[in-house]
């Protein structure tokens, strides 16, 4: 889960950049990182018995040796991985040089670079926002998650198919009477994807109010449901879906809100969620419609803070231990021994467990200097509260040179059957490690 805003460019580099699909980039290999695993007792079901690093870390580079910088996201597409990262093209914004994240690189299932295409600003002229990648039957799609509502199609090798489709009508920048799409989040479910989108009148000011609508589209951009308005004052929407159940979340009036839409119900059920103002991230906890919410909590006298999470019942109410009535103790990161560096979370369902990955700041061992530590956590998913489930934690410390990450560290864990690829990127490089579970 992750979404920030970045620019894009002019159609100048379209031919040279978009045809830059070359095979076989190189990688720098270093010693195997230090790793410490532990299993903590909780309720059943069990999680993976062991997580471990399989081999040395590698720094992935493009053909010719240029670094793959600024990873924004990564997605499994068939038996490959597609990574979205900085384009070589730049624009000056507020005096700073900014890259759009429109380079799409294909890795094989072992993390080796297969090809890379730099789309620059050719995907949506003048667009300065982000994209979200979603798997589709013929490859994957990308949807604007910043201002706008364009849908793009790509094959499994990250080559664009056709042109852009507007999921909602475009609005001229000079319009003052039409609602313009401001921020979106999508989740695939069955024959299409759910999109939760905020809308506002233009121009945007500090008093702008954002309507929130939820709609399901097929992969060709046709509406499968009418857009449902679920809030009149929403910020930072997110959505997850499983087996026809949809859970959206957002911030409203300084607090967290969720809307649970059980399969077959006529409209979503809306609730507040006591995250103390932290942004909620919805997540599917199984393939049968069980849903949950994660957030980054602040430490206080009544809460340990850190990565926190709850499962929700069918009405969208948080499932808590019998002796608790608030969410302040529902931490999942109590054994991580570090503080998360970013509000961004990486969370996936895999073989009945919830898998989390994060970059935290802490000491790897007692007496070690404080620095970046990578954390992988597998959590059981049962009928009890998430905080009571059994978990397996792996803490990883990079060894040798370049053991710390820059200011925009992003981590993604991509799981195939029997093994996984861990990617950690910042504004300077992309590090890859193979992960195994026994």
C-alpha positions, 0 to 999 in steps of 0.5 A: 500500500503506498501512493504519493504524487509525482510529475510526468513529461512531454511527448518528446522522449516517446520514441526513444524511451518507450522503445527502450525495452532491453534485456538483461540488466546487471546487478551488484552482488554483496554478502548475504544479509544478517537475519534473525527469525523468531516465532511468537506464541498466539492463537491458531492458525499457525503461520509459516514455520520459517522465513529466511533470506535465500542468497546474497542481496543484489542491486539491480541496474539497467543495461549499461549500469544505470541504477533503477531509482525511485521504485513506487510499486511492484506487482506480480503479473503471471510468472514475472514482476513489474516494477514502476520507478523513476523515468529518466525524464525530469521537470522542475517543480517548486525549484526541484528536479522531479521524475515521474514514476513511469518506467516499467521494468519486468523482472523474472520470478527470481528477481533478475531484470528482463526488460525495461520501458521508460514511458516518460510523460507519454501516458497522460500529458501534463499529469503530475500525480501517481498511478496504481497497478492492478492485475488484469486478464491480459496483463495489468492495468494502471489507474490514475491515483492522483487527479484524473481518472484514466485507465491504461492497459499493458500486456505481461511484458509491460507494453502498452495496449491501446490508448487511455480510457477515461473512467469518469468524464474529464473536467477542464481546469477552468471549470467551476461547476463540474466535479473533478476526480481528485484521488483514487484507489483500486482493488481487483475483485472477480470480473473487474475492479472497485475504484473509490474516488474523491471529487471536488469542484475546481479550483482547489482551495484550503476550504475544498470539500471532497465527495467520495464515490465507490464504483465497480468497473470492468477491465475495459472501463465500463461501469458494473455498478452505479457510483455510490456516494458514501461521504461528502467530506473525505480525504485519502481513500483506500479500498480492498475487496475479496469474494464480492465483499468491498471495504473502503476507508478514508479520513473525515474530519480528522478521524478514520472512517470505513465503509463495509459493503457485504456481498448482496447488501444494497449499500455499504455500512459506514462506521468510524474507526478509532485509529486516533487520526491515523490513515486506515488501510483496508486489507483482505484477510482471506479469499472468502470476504474476511476483511481487516484494517491496518494503520500506523499508530502513534505511541502514547500513554495508552498505546504502544503505537507502531503498525496496528491492525484489526479484523472486522466482522461482517458489519465492519465492526473491529474484532477485539480481545475480550478484555479490550474496548478500544483499538489502542493496544492492537499492535502488530509490530511489538516484536519488530524492535524499531519504528517505521520510516514511512506511513506506507505499508506493504501487506498481502494475503498469502496461503492463509497468512497476512504478510507484512513488510516494512523498513524500520529504524532501530538497533539490529542487535543490542549494542548496535548503532541505530539504523535501517532494519528490514522486517518481514512478519507473517500473521495468522488469520483466525476468529480471534483479534489480529493482535492475538494471532501467532506470528513469525518475524524475520529482521534483516540487516544489510551488510557491507556497504550501502546498508542504509536507505534514502529518505523515500524507502519503499519495500515490496514483498512479491510471493510466488509458490515456495519462494519470494522476491523482496525489493527495497528501493529509494531515490538512489537504487533498487535492492533485491533479495530472495526470500524462502519459507519452509 
